[in-house]
Amino acid sequence: MNPTLPVGADYIRILPEIVLTIFGMAIMVLDPLVDEKKSQQLLGGLGLIGTLAGLASTWIMAQSPGFAFWNMVRVDGFSVFFHVLVIAIALVLILTSYEYMAVQQIRAGEYYGLILFGLVGMCLMSSAVELVLIFISLEISSISTYILAGFRRRSATSSESSLKYFLLGSFATAFFLYGVAMMFGATGSTNIDAISAALNSGRIPLLAYVAMALMFVGLGFKVAAAPFHIWTPDVYEGAPAPVVGFMSTAPKAAAFAVLLRIIFEANAPGRFWLIWLSAVLSMTLGNVAALVQDNVKRLLAYSSIAHAGYILVAFAAKPELGAPAVMFYTAAYAAMNVGTFAVISHLANENERYVTLEDYAGLGRSSPILAGTLTIFMISLIGIPITGGFFAKFYVFSAALQSNLVWLTIIGVINSAIGAYYYLKIIVVMYMREAREEVPVLPIPLALRAALALTLAATVYLGVVPGRMLTFVQQSAQQLLQAEHTSAREQVDNTAVPRATQ
Amino acid sequence: MNFLNAHILTLVTFIPAAGGLLLLLIPRRDRDIRIFSLIVSLLTFGLSLHLVARVHRMLPGFQYEIDRAWISTPNIHYHMGVDGISMWLVLLTTFLTPLCVLISWNAIHERVKEFFILLLVLETALIGVFTSLDLFLFYFFWESTLIPMALLIGIYGHGRKVYAAVKFFLYTMVASVFMLAAVIWLYAHVGSFDFVTIQNAIRTGQVEGFSTAAPWLFVGFFLAFAVKVPLFPFHTWLPDAHVEAPTAGSVLLAGVLLKMGTYGLLRFNLGLFPEQSRQNAPWICTLALIGIVYGALVAMVQPNLKRVIAYSSVSHLGFVVLGIFSFTQAGLNGAMFVMLAHGVSTGALFMLAGIIFERKHSYEIADMGGLATPMPKYATFFLFITLASVGLPLLNGFVGEFLVLSGAFQANPWYGTIGATGVIWSACYLLWMYQRVFFGKVTHPENNNLPDLSAREELALWPTAVAALVMGVAPLLWLNIIDPAVQAALTPFAQVASKVVGP
């Protein structure tokens, strides 16, 4: 049997990726052609339309679920969810970047192109069910983020950030690739369903454990989980503020999608203590280190490590409870964190001058809107009701307790109590301290207003009526887990055949 | 009328928050904002009177119930209802809030809009705590009280306000995450957050692994509530929070927030874990007794008016806990009555302290002295409320403390004996404080010119004075409704007792 040529439906199933690539290339081509003064608006606008088109094409893609390209790509509720999530994050990022780039006087059309290319990688990561393809899309997404991190060219910290991210990142992806190779050695396939079938069929070879650990190292780096988190504070401190908002949510969400596929769909062996340990370390190190930070970006870097820890708690739970909790958490975290960084990028001003806690003193008086918005995001990050962050934490911990992970839950709730302190510190500074020096607050442009409104609405929506979203993540998690049982059996023959003929 | 009966709790709970949201749209004219907030809070109070008017007195269970699915999985319901216990606490909240608005009329002159928004949102959260019958909903409201209260203290307070706000927040936040863990455990093993369902499941022994987990669950709930009460030795946040808070914040903090803790002990610790409650009663009662005596002794030596009142709260709330963990009908009725009486009279005391602070910008007792001469009306109100708080018969403080002590005597004569000394201590520190502030010659000449109460201040104080008197003269108006609910709460204890006696 020869592998058949891809048919029309196959292209529909990667339509968002195609559309985003086209827009990204269009921006790259147009960049040198358009007038420098107008380029910012024009190319940014094009990027915005690109993300909207990406969302629309995701909708089209969602209408035809199934496999494409010889079982390398699968479209299901799960991949649609992550498509929408990462594209929406990019949309808000572009809205935020308009003003930021103008204030920082960075003229670069390729910025928007790179965002779209990064998106292609992240989208593909969520729908790929083939380890090599996952690796390729991981690289696509990473390379764009490496460059985006260094976009404040005049600043040494930004270059340091980019270089550090690049060097350590490549090191980590190498680990991942090793893991893929060993997994192939252990199971004879790189297809997740086939791996799952092989691992479930009999005795699990030692090599599979090693492979799993190596892949976890690579992905653990991407999601900034301890002990692979050392890069995070430096990179977040140096990178442009809107990009940090993006970096801390979209590539992370995509990496979590891959982890979900590998851990739950492929039913990876020996994962429990690995995850348990990493979750506890991430939560504790992240929260404790964040307590003493003065720089808001560094503080949120440690906070993002802690949040990765909370998400990992759900990975230790039973699949049918953990998977939806992970998905909901990534969405809620995206809404609040991207929103937070939108506020930070606005306040940062030229050369990101105002990013320490001191600079936020008196903000409650000088800009009630920004302070109020930031307060709601902080409340959500603490995990207090009426916000998405509360429900997210709640689902994670209830999934863990329902899986009898009592100690992990207790460590988790204690950590979230510790975490409350440093988020509260930001609220306290804004409302209860007087500004020592006059920090100028620029008027809020329309695009940023839209970005704040979107993230705020999402945060509150997920906190008050999370029902619909929950039903959706539960259904798509179910598809993910059923795939483990049903399709594994059906697909084994299909995937094994072309390989055997090679 | 049916419509009102079905939705009254929703209305009472959310009208303040809705008013707060509307305030966002009102332009920043301080007077309009104050009047609007007053109308909203009075409207809420008016509606909450409906609860009393239409209540079925003899029914022990929950009334005015509303139960709608909110989120399907996990199975969270919007389930509200009140019984004789929670209904009065709702009323206490709605009664005190308009007074808070009145008392903050001139005291708050900066960021007025934000102040009243926070106050109204806080009212919704407080009422929600008492009306929720779904554990998740309860936790939701419970945590929601934190932020507005912390902001009220931190922005509008005095002195070390930031320290006080952060301390308050962290203490209660850390304690309540343990309750969250316990709530999730219950959900994981019962499959529902509904209070009544969980209670039935526990009583009929359908919960797997309950006997091993119950001691821990009890502690989880207990910690959250004990910090809120605050029970000795978890009380250290209270004096700081009270002293630095603005008047309205202190009134709601002492009047209602502390009752969240005692209400929680009564509803959840007794309601869900009767056996563990009984096992732990000796040391909890001991802590309560230490609180009563220690709070009173510390109150006696405080140089600061607000600190005296704050420590008197520690002492009075000790009575409430003692009454609850005596497991006697008199003790529980008394505990409920002390909660209400303390809410009214301590609320009034904090308002009175706020009134003098507006004039002198100090709470130090040493700065006062002989105030009865320049401010006769003020001194009269202060005396009346002080006597109510001391527990003079025919005023509200007496009834509750008497019932608690008689219940405590039934449980263990030692509890009653030691507790009774608390009544003497409270007379000592309150009357001594009164003497130092009001009697004698005016020691500071500038105090001669202090203006007496304004009409608005009198308007805020009269309701509390009337309530203190009526509660003292006709306590049955309250106890008749409280009693069936208390008896229902005590049924499992009767069973436990009979188990001990029977074969």
Interface residues (C-beta under 8 A of the other chain):
Chain A: G364 R365 P368 I379 I382 I384 P385 I386 F390 F394 Y395 F397 S398 L401 Q402 T409 I410 V413 I414 S416 A417 A420 Y421 L424 K425 I427 V428 Y431 M432 R433 P466 G467 L470 T471 Q474
Chain B: W70 I71 S72 T73 P74 R111 E114 Y139 F140 F141 E143 S144 L146 I147 A150 L151 G154 I155 K161 V162 A165 V166 F169 L170 M173 V174 V177 F178 L180 A181 I184 W185 Y187 A188
